[in-house]
């Protein structure tokens, strides 16, 4: 697992890449302790896009939104504890 701390985003605080499970975890700045996990169709390409956006000053939040909208990232639903 690899964690990328996002420095220049008002929406995203960190992204966690689990390449073995093809899962991308996203922590938003509004609650950085909660990580939303997404199944990723192409984790290496997605990781590359996110790292390029982070290093070039692109909007990581807009990129995550676009990847979700395009179906590249699909939320992993979890059962709520009672």
C-alpha positions in Angstrom: 0.0 0.0 0.0 1.1 3.5 -0.8 -0.2 6.8 0.6 0.0 10.0 -1.3 -0.5 13.1 0.9 -2.2 15.8 -1.2 -0.7 19.2 -0.5 -2.5 21.6 -2.7 -6.2 20.5 -2.6 -9.0 22.0 -0.8 -11.1 18.8 -1.2 -8.7 15.8 -0.9 -6.3 15.2 2.0 -4.8 11.9 1.0 -5.1 9.0 -1.4 -4.2 5.4 -0.6 -3.3 3.0 -3.4 -3.7 -0.8 -2.7 -2.4 -2.2 -6.0 -2.8 -5.9 -4.9 -6.6 -5.4 -4.3 -7.1 -2.7 -7.0 -8.5 -0.3 -4.5 -8.0 3.4 -4.2 -8.8 5.0 -0.8 -9.7 8.7 -0.8 -9.8 10.9 2.4 -11.5 14.2 2.0 -10.3 17.4 3.9 -13.7 17.7 5.6 -13.0 14.5 7.5 -9.5 13.2 6.9 -9.9 10.3 9.3 -12.6 8.7 7.1 -11.4 6.9 3.9 -13.8 6.1 1.1 -12.6 3.0 -0.8 -13.2 2.6 -4.5 -12.6 -0.4 -6.7 -10.4 0.7 -9.6 -10.5 -0.7 -13.1 -6.9 0.3 -14.0 -5.0 1.2 -10.8 -1.6 1.9 -12.4 -3.1 4.3 -15.0 -5.2 6.0 -12.3 -2.3 6.3 -9.9 -0.2 7.9 -12.7 -3.0 10.4 -13.5 -3.3 11.4 -9.8 0.4 11.8 -9.3 0.7 13.9 -12.4 -2.2 16.1 -11.3 -0.6 16.5 -7.8 2.9 17.4 -9.1 1.8 19.7 -11.9 -0.7 21.7 -9.7 -3.8 20.2 -11.4 -7.0 19.7 -9.5 -6.9 16.3 -7.8 -10.5 16.8 -6.6 -11.8 17.4 -10.1 -9.8 14.4 -11.4 -11.3 12.1 -8.7 -14.8 13.4 -9.6 -14.1 12.7 -13.2 -12.8 9.2 -12.5 -15.9 8.4 -10.5 -18.3 9.8 -13.1 -16.6 7.8 -15.9 -16.8 4.6 -13.8 -13.1 4.1 -13.4 -13.6 4.4 -9.6 -16.6 2.6 -8.2 -17.4 3.0 -4.5 -17.2 -0.1 -2.4 -20.3 -0.2 -0.3 -19.9 -1.3 3.3 -22.5 -2.7 5.7 -23.2 -0.3 8.6 -22.6 -1.6 12.1 -25.6 -1.7 14.3 
